Amino acid sequence: MTNAANTNTSDGATNTRDQRKVRQAKRQEFLDAGTQAYPVEVARTHSLAEIRQKYPDLDAGAETGDIVSVAGRVVFQRNTGKLCFAALQEGGESGEHPRLQVMLSQGRVGAEALESYKHLVDLGDHISVTGEVVTSKRGELSIMADSWTMASKALRPLPVLHADLSDETRVRQRYADLIVRQEAAEMVHTRARVVRAVRNALEDQGYIEVETPILQLVHGGAQARPFETHLNAFDQTMTLRIATELFLKRAVVGGIDKVFEIGRVFRNEGVDSTHSPEFTMLEAYEAYSDMYGMAQRIRQIIISAAQAVGVSEELVTPEGNIVVLDSQWGWQEFYPAVSEAVGTQVTPDTSAHQLLAIAKDNSLELDESLNAQELVLELFDELVEPNIIEPTFVYHYPQAAQPLARPHRDDPRMVEAWDLIINGTEIGTAFSELIDPVIQRERLTAQSEAAAAGDEEAMQLDHDFLRALEYGAPPTGGLGMGIDRLVMLLTGTGIRETILFPLLKPEGDE
């Protein structure tokens, strides 16, 4: 393989400055010769994949007589004597990187064209080659070139997979990651198949996909800190949406009985292996359904997505846990689950003082300013959720967990809501939606008062949403699910791998 070795700096980082100067000089040679280093088009009659499909089993040394033009990125070179070899690569339709060998002989392209190729073409360049479809003496399907043309001159050398692409660099320079690491390209296609399966599962049940505003005057639909921006046209402070919920519910009021959106939401919060400030959320609402109906929906969605990416009935997680997806999913009440974890009975009537003592007995230090509902939620997060492996609907939460959920039909101390926990992680949530505008106004007023008192995650009072509810919303079930977390579950990867271009800290200019 001919490729100038990267120059290493004292700290081990790769210094490509010298190579970039050499490549820029070669670009200038094209211009000085009156040719283009970046032409608007080049000859291309077939993709590399099409050539491989059309000629699957030629004998070694075969000559077809078929003249074709192909193009791709040079990812391998062996320039020796009067016969040069190269491998071209293109982006495949399902994540693979189809490659095809190209042979350039002095007898076919001429001495001048061969020397020009040797001098001007580097790894990473895109070239077009016209020639005969043949197989080499070793049986490798190839194009025996009659001519070649530069399609795009790469001014940076391709990274060396293990030497140059640290985890941080792979994420920050995803374009380079996609070129040299097929797993990165496969993830793009896997995520696309998951989103397509989610969409199809809902549309098969009669749901309508809509789009709701990203810029909002009032933030709501979740307890989260929003990003703020300014709309010059109105001289108005606005926020990026933290959820799509309140607009989708407006659609249900208007008679769109089954509605969903798959869209980006933004929460100005921490960044870790499972959280990103911007992420993709599915929200779906169905008139005359409830939390139990939405449990059926999310099970259909997840199984469809798993099948779309080739996950069998059993999912093996990176931790070695076996998750059986194609089975009856369990149900676990919230307070009994906490009681079992702490070894003493916890109910909606357990006081904050008692819960703090229970936390201490379990080696947990919780914020003493939290109320009883907030404390029991902390106990659940620390002691229960991480230990739930099989798909389980945890339900009958305290009201503080979901301010937009309906009070439980039998016990108003709790709400009709569940979280779906798989492999120790919340994958989705659903409610029997609160449609009583009087109670909803009370809940949102309490949230706005909390916001005024300094709670940056509390929702604002959305008068227009309350006005919509006053027109009458049908009994409704709603669910929300993070698309990123679903992809993480099905692929066993972190959130920075599932998002193509995740948000990262800024870096210094080179």
C-alpha positions as a printed Julia matrix, in Angstrom:
510×3 Matrix{Float64}:
   0.0     0.0     0.0
   1.46    3.35   -0.94
   0.6     6.07    1.49
   2.96    8.55    3.09
   3.28    7.69    6.75
   1.71   10.12    9.12
   4.13   12.21   11.15
   3.65   11.7    14.88
   4.01   14.53   17.34
   5.62   14.1    20.74
   2.26   13.43   22.39
   1.42   10.64   19.94
  -1.14   12.61   17.95
  -0.99   12.36   14.2
   0.33   15.43   12.4
  -1.06   15.6     8.87
   0.12   19.1     8.0
   2.99   17.98    5.74
   0.78   15.56    3.82
  -1.85   18.23    3.36
   0.75   20.55    1.82
   1.8    17.8    -0.61
  -1.79   17.12   -1.59
  -2.58   20.79   -2.04
   0.4    21.0    -4.39
  -1.02   18.1    -6.41
  -4.37   19.89   -6.58
  -2.57   22.89   -8.0
  -0.87   20.68  -10.61
  -4.3    19.73  -11.97
  -5.23   23.4   -12.26
  -1.91   24.35  -13.86
  -2.43   21.6   -16.45
  -5.86   22.98  -17.32
  -7.73   20.04  -15.78
  -9.99   19.91  -12.75
  -9.38   18.4    -9.34
 -13.11   18.69   -8.56
 -15.07   18.27  -11.81
 -18.83   18.71  -11.79
 -19.3    15.23  -13.26
 -17.31   12.16  -14.25
 -18.02    9.05  -16.27
 -20.01    6.48  -14.23
 -22.19    3.85  -15.86
 -22.45    1.46  -12.9
 -22.05    1.52   -9.16
 -19.44   -0.8    -7.67
 -22.22   -2.87   -6.12
 -23.91   -3.25   -9.51
 -20.72   -4.58  -11.07
 -20.37   -7.13   -8.27
 -23.99   -8.19   -8.68
 -23.73   -8.45  -12.47
 -20.54  -10.53  -12.47
 -20.75  -12.76   -9.38
 -18.78  -15.82  -10.49
 -16.28  -15.17  -13.28
 -13.35  -17.56  -13.57
  -9.84  -16.38  -12.77
  -8.27  -14.53  -15.69
 -11.65  -13.97  -17.43
 -12.1   -11.15  -19.94
 -15.73  -10.09  -20.54
 -15.24   -7.49  -23.27
 -17.71   -5.27  -21.36
 -16.54   -1.67  -21.03
 -17.89    0.22  -18.0
 -17.16    3.36  -16.03
 -17.07    3.25  -12.24
 -16.14    5.73   -9.55
 -15.22    5.53   -5.9
 -12.82    6.47   -3.14
  -9.31    5.0    -3.31
  -8.82    3.02   -0.1
  -5.91    0.81   -1.18
  -3.02    1.2    -3.6
  -0.1    -0.87   -4.78
   1.93    1.04   -7.33
   4.69   -1.22   -8.65
   6.28   -1.07  -12.05
   4.06   -1.11  -15.1
   0.96   -2.53  -13.34
  -0.8    -0.7   -10.5
  -3.62   -1.95   -8.3
  -6.2     0.07   -6.39
  -9.36   -0.66   -4.45
 -12.29    1.7    -4.87
 -14.96    2.02   -2.19
 -18.44    3.5    -2.24
 -21.24    3.93    0.28
 -23.64    0.99    0.23
 -27.4     0.99    0.57
 -27.5    -1.03    3.79
 -24.34    0.04    5.58
 -21.78   -2.07    3.77
 -18.87   -0.5     1.89
 -18.78   -2.18   -1.53
 -15.28   -2.34   -2.99
 -13.93   -3.17   -6.41
 -10.37   -3.67   -7.63
  -8.99   -1.49  -10.4
  -5.89   -2.41  -12.42
  -3.93    0.16  -14.42
  -1.33   -1.21  -16.83
   1.03    0.8   -18.95
  -0.01   -1.22  -21.98
  -3.68   -0.12  -21.62
  -3.54    3.44  -20.29
  -0.14    4.49  -21.66
   3.06    5.47  -19.87
   2.1     9.13  -19.36
  -1.33    8.36  -17.83
   0.15    5.68  -15.57
   2.89    7.96  -14.27
   0.34   10.72  -13.75
  -1.78    8.32  -11.73
   1.16    7.24   -9.6
   2.16   10.84   -8.92
  -1.22   12.51   -8.41
  -3.54    9.93   -6.82
  -3.47    9.39   -3.05
  -5.49    7.29   -0.65
  -8.81    9.0    -0.03
  -9.13   10.51   -3.51
 -12.25    9.85   -5.54
 -11.48    8.76   -9.1
 -13.42    7.58  -12.12
 -12.11    4.64  -14.14
 -13.27    3.43  -17.54
 -12.25   -0.02  -18.69
 -13.08   -3.69  -19.2
 -14.64   -5.93  -16.56
 -12.14   -8.75  -15.96
 -10.85  -10.97  -13.21
  -7.25  -10.99  -12.1
  -5.04  -14.08  -12.18
  -6.09  -14.64   -8.57
  -9.77  -14.45   -9.47
 -10.46  -10.96   -8.11
 -13.23   -9.11   -9.98
 -11.61   -6.0   -11.43
 -11.74   -3.19  -13.93
  -8.79   -3.18  -16.32
  -8.53    0.55  -16.92
  -8.34    2.23  -20.29
  -8.43    5.69  -18.68
  -8.87    7.39  -15.34
 -10.05   10.81  -14.15
  -9.81   12.6   -10.83
 -13.28   13.04   -9.33
 -12.32   14.71   -6.05
  -8.87   15.33   -4.6
  -8.66   14.59   -0.86
  -6.49   17.15    0.89
  -6.33   15.19    4.13
  -5.0    11.63    4.43
  -7.39    8.95    5.56
  -7.03    8.23    9.27
  -5.44    5.0    10.37
  -8.23    3.22   12.23
  -6.46    2.29   15.45
  -3.72    4.94   15.48
  -5.74    8.05   14.61
  -9.38    7.39   15.55
  -9.79    7.54   19.31
 -13.36    7.28   20.6
 -13.52   11.05   20.91
 -12.15   11.62   17.41
 -14.5     9.06   15.89
 -17.5    10.91   17.3
 -16.21   14.39   16.55
 -15.11   13.54   12.99
 -17.92   11.17   12.15
 -17.32   11.72    8.43
 -13.89   10.12    8.79
 -15.32    7.39   11.0
 -17.87    6.55    8.29
 -15.14    6.22    5.66
 -12.85    3.81    7.48
 -15.12    1.93    9.88
 -17.99   -0.04    8.41
 -19.68   -0.39   11.81
 -20.27    3.38   11.83
 -22.03    3.25    8.46
 -24.05    0.23    9.57
 -25.3     2.16   12.6
 -26.69    4.89   10.31
 -28.68    2.3     8.4
 -29.72    0.45   11.56
 -31.13    3.61   13.07
 -32.97    4.38    9.83
 -34.54    0.91    9.88
 -35.61    1.39   13.5
 -37.29    4.72   12.75
 -38.97    3.26    9.66
 -40.28    0.31   11.69
 -41.62    2.6    14.41
 -43.39    4.73   11.84
 -44.81    1.75    9.98
 -46.05    0.09   13.19
 -48.07    3.18   14.05
 -49.34    3.85   10.53
 -50.5     0.23   10.31
 -52.73    1.0    13.32
 -54.24    4.05   11.63
 -52.06    6.76   13.17
 -51.39   10.03   11.37
 -47.94   11.61   11.52
 -47.84   15.38   12.05
 -45.24   18.05   12.71
 -45.48   20.48   15.63
 -43.56   23.68   16.38
 -39.98   23.52   17.6
 -39.9    27.21   18.53
 -42.4    27.79   21.31
 -43.61   30.72   23.38
 -44.42   28.48   26.34
 -42.46   25.35   27.2
 -44.31   22.36   28.55
 -45.05   18.67   28.19
 -42.18   17.58   30.45
 -40.23   18.65   33.49
 -36.97   19.85   31.97
 -34.88   22.98   31.58
 -35.37   24.49   28.12
 -33.0    26.22   25.74
 -33.87   29.88   25.23
 -33.58   31.9    22.04
 -34.9    35.21   20.74
 -37.29   35.78   17.86
 -36.42   39.13   16.32
 -39.65   39.39   14.31
 -41.72   39.5    17.52
 -38.95   40.8    19.8
 -39.91   37.8    21.87
 -37.98   35.33   24.02
 -38.8    31.79   22.93
 -37.68   28.29   23.81
 -36.85   25.16   21.86
 -39.43   22.5    22.61
 -38.77   20.05   25.41
 -41.62   17.78   24.26
 -44.23   17.55   21.51
 -47.02   16.57   23.91
 -49.13   19.68   24.27
 -49.49   20.34   20.54
 -50.26   16.7    19.79
 -53.02   16.8    22.4
 -54.4    19.9    20.71
 -54.63   17.79   17.54
 -56.61   15.13   19.42
 -59.0    17.82   20.65
 -59.45   18.83   17.02
 -60.46   15.3    15.99
 -57.18   13.7    14.91
 -57.91   10.66   17.04
 -54.63    8.79   16.41
 -51.66   11.08   16.04
 -47.9    10.81   16.43
 -44.67   12.68   15.83
 -41.06   11.52   15.63
 -39.05   14.65   16.22
 -36.09   16.32   17.81
 -36.55   17.75   21.31
 -34.12   19.85   23.32
 -33.41   19.86   27.04
 -30.7    22.04   28.55
 -29.43   19.39   30.92
 -26.44   17.16   31.5
 -24.59   15.01   28.99
 -23.65   11.41   29.78
 -23.73    7.92   28.26
 -27.55    7.9    28.12
 -28.44   11.61   27.8
 -27.96   14.18   25.06
 -29.21   17.81   25.11
 -30.94   17.13   21.79
 -32.5    13.79   21.07
 -35.27   12.16   19.05
 -38.56   11.42   20.72
 -41.62    9.51   19.62
 -44.9    10.7    21.1
 -48.22    9.12   20.15
 -51.78    9.79   21.33
 -54.91    7.73   20.78
 -58.47    8.79   21.59
 -60.52    6.32   23.66
 -57.43    4.48   24.8
 -55.62    4.48   28.15
 -52.29    3.41   29.61
 -53.11   -0.25   29.05
 -53.9     0.3    25.38
 -50.66    2.24   24.96
 -48.76   -0.65   26.54
 -49.92   -2.82   23.65
 -48.82   -0.14   21.2
 -45.28    0.21   22.54
 -44.84   -3.56   22.6
 -45.84   -3.72   18.93
 -43.46   -0.87   18.13
 -40.42   -2.34   19.9
 -40.89   -5.86   18.54
 -41.31   -4.44   15.01
 -38.13   -2.39   15.4
 -36.23   -5.4    16.76
 -37.3    -7.53   13.81
 -36.32   -4.76   11.39
 -32.71   -4.85   12.6
 -32.43   -8.62   12.81
 -32.75   -9.02   16.56
 -34.2   -12.43   17.39
 -36.64  -13.19   20.2
 -33.81  -12.9    22.7
 -31.63   -9.82   23.03
 -28.2   -10.29   24.61
 -27.02   -7.05   26.22
 -23.38   -5.91   26.56
 -23.59   -6.83   30.25
 -24.47  -10.39   29.32
 -28.14  -10.12   30.3
 -30.66  -12.0    28.18
 -33.82  -10.01   27.43
 -36.74  -11.96   25.98
 -38.67   -9.52   23.79
 -41.2   -11.87   22.21
 -42.91  -12.87   25.46
 -45.55  -11.6    27.85
 -44.15   -8.4    29.35
 -44.49   -8.02   33.1
 -46.28   -5.44   35.21
 -44.94   -4.2    38.56
 -46.6    -1.66   40.85
 -44.36    1.22   41.88
 -44.76    1.23   45.66
 -44.54   -2.56   46.14
 -41.38   -2.54   43.97
 -39.78    0.09   46.22
 -40.93   -1.8    49.32
 -39.3    -4.99   48.13
 -36.05   -3.2    47.33
 -35.73   -1.48   50.73
 -37.07   -4.34   52.84
 -39.9    -2.4    54.47
 -43.35   -1.3    53.37
 -43.52    2.0    51.49
 -46.88    3.51   50.54
 -48.16    6.87   49.27
 -48.63    7.79   52.94
 -45.0     7.16   53.95
 -43.61   10.47   55.19
 -40.53   12.28   53.96
 -38.9    11.73   57.36
 -39.45    7.98   57.1
 -38.16    7.88   53.53
 -34.97    9.72   54.49
 -34.38    7.15   57.21
 -35.0     4.32   54.75
 -32.54    5.9    52.33
 -29.9     6.13   55.05
 -30.46    2.46   55.95
 -29.73    1.67   52.3
 -26.55    3.79   52.2
 -28.16    6.59   50.2
 -27.8    10.3    50.96
 -30.82   12.13   49.55
 -31.63   15.83   49.49
 -33.57   16.57   52.67
 -35.46   19.39   50.96
 -37.32   16.94   48.7
 -40.91   16.06   49.51
 -42.12   12.5    50.07
 -43.1    11.87   46.45
 -39.77   13.15   45.18
 -37.87   11.06   47.71
 -39.65    7.82   46.82
 -38.9     8.49   43.15
 -35.2     8.82   44.07
 -35.34    5.5    45.91
 -36.85    3.87   42.86
 -34.23    5.32   40.52
 -31.36    4.15   42.72
 -32.55    0.79   44.02
 -35.21   -0.59   41.69
 -34.82    0.53   38.08
 -31.21   -0.68   37.54
 -32.23   -4.23   38.56
 -35.18   -4.64   36.17
 -33.88   -6.61   33.19
 -36.9    -8.18   31.46
 -39.41   -5.8    29.81
 -41.54   -4.54   32.69
 -44.25   -1.9    32.95
 -43.84   -0.14   36.3
 -47.11    1.6    37.09
 -49.14    3.51   39.71
 -46.58    6.26   40.17
 -46.97    9.18   42.6
 -48.46   12.28   41.0
 -45.15   14.19   41.16
 -43.72   11.83   38.55
 -46.17   12.83   35.82
 -48.03   16.16   36.24
 -49.94   15.6    32.99
 -51.28   12.13   33.84
 -54.81   11.36   35.02
 -55.37   10.56   38.7
 -55.67    6.82   39.28
 -59.26    5.7    38.83
 -59.33    3.99   42.25
 -56.66    5.8    44.27
 -56.19    9.52   43.57
 -52.88    9.55   45.49
 -51.34    8.04   42.36
 -51.58    8.61   38.61
 -52.43    6.28   35.75
 -49.0     6.04   34.2
 -46.28    3.5    33.54
 -42.62    3.49   32.66
 -41.31    0.65   30.53
 -38.02   -0.57   31.97
 -35.76   -2.9    29.97
 -32.24   -3.87   31.03
 -32.23   -1.34   33.83
 -33.16    1.63   31.64
 -36.4     3.51   31.05
 -37.32    3.03   27.39
 -40.74    4.68   27.3
 -43.61    6.03   29.34
 -47.37    6.28   28.92
 -50.39    7.82   30.64
 -54.09    7.66   30.76
 -54.1    11.33   29.85
 -55.48   14.05   32.1
 -58.29   15.66   30.1
 -60.13   17.52   32.89
 -59.24   21.17   32.18
 -59.94   22.22   35.77
 -57.52   19.72   37.31
 -55.02   20.36   34.53
 -55.12   24.09   35.26
 -54.44   23.35   38.92
 -51.47   21.12   38.02
 -49.94   23.63   35.6
 -50.52   26.51   37.99
 -48.59   24.58   40.64
 -45.84   24.01   38.09
 -45.69   27.7    37.2
 -45.48   28.61   40.87
 -42.57   26.19   41.24
 -40.92   27.84   38.25
 -41.41   31.28   39.81
 -39.79   29.94   42.97
 -36.68   28.96   41.0
 -37.4    25.45   39.69
 -35.79   25.6    36.24
 -37.41   22.29   35.19
 -41.0    23.2    36.05
 -43.49   23.72   33.23
 -45.01   27.08   32.37
 -48.72   27.82   32.42
 -49.93   27.28   28.86
 -53.23   29.14   28.59
 -53.81   28.13   24.98
 -53.41   24.45   25.82
 -55.91   24.83   28.65
 -58.29   26.61   26.29
 -58.02   23.66   23.91
 -58.91   21.22   26.71
 -61.95   23.34   27.54
 -63.34   22.49   24.1
 -63.4    18.89   25.3
 -60.8    16.18   24.76
 -61.9    12.56   24.48
 -60.5     9.98   26.92
 -56.97    9.53   25.59
 -53.93    7.33   26.02
 -50.5     8.74   25.26
 -46.99    7.36   25.09
 -43.49    8.73   24.7
 -40.34    6.82   23.79
 -36.78    7.92   23.12
 -35.69    6.69   19.7
 -32.04    6.96   20.73
 -32.58    4.72   23.74
 -34.42    2.17   21.62
 -31.49    2.04   19.19
 -29.08    1.78   22.14
 -31.07   -1.16   23.5
 -31.17   -3.01   20.19
 -27.51   -2.42   19.3
 -25.83   -2.44   22.71
 -24.13    0.9    22.09
 -23.95    4.28   23.84
 -25.93    7.33   22.85
 -22.97    8.99   21.07
 -22.79    6.02   18.71
 -26.51    6.02   17.9
 -26.67    9.75   17.07
 -24.88   10.47   13.81
 -23.57   13.89   14.83
 -23.95   14.26   18.62
 -23.37   17.55   20.4
 -19.81   17.8    21.75
 -17.72   20.35   23.56
 -16.03   22.78   21.13
 -12.48   22.1    20.08
  -9.69   24.48   19.14
  -9.14   25.36   15.49
  -6.38   23.47   13.69
